Amino acid sequence: MSVVTVWTKPICGQCIAVKAALTTAKVPFVERDLTAPDAANDLKYFRSIGLASAPITEYGDKAVPGFLPSEIREVIDLWRSDHPVEQT
């Protein structure tokens, strides 16, 4: 199963909003800085598929640009479907 990755940049309000939404939903994520030198190839890839601004929230085959609550909710739902929790 894949992990949720939030591609960010420094001083990014939408990045903060995405991370807050995931944290509130108790969805673990990895944060990666798109401005880091080791992310140059990743940034080039995202630009090649039309995603040119941070944040980019990635899970499995889904990549969501910006803070779009309905699409972030979809990522949360996808993650939860892959990580079922026992109901008590």
Secondary structure, 3 states (H helix, E strand, C coil): CCCEEEEECCCCHHHHHHHHHHHHCCCCEEEEECCCHHHHHHHHHHHHCCCCCCCEEEECCEEEECCCHHHHHHHHHHHHHHCCCCCC
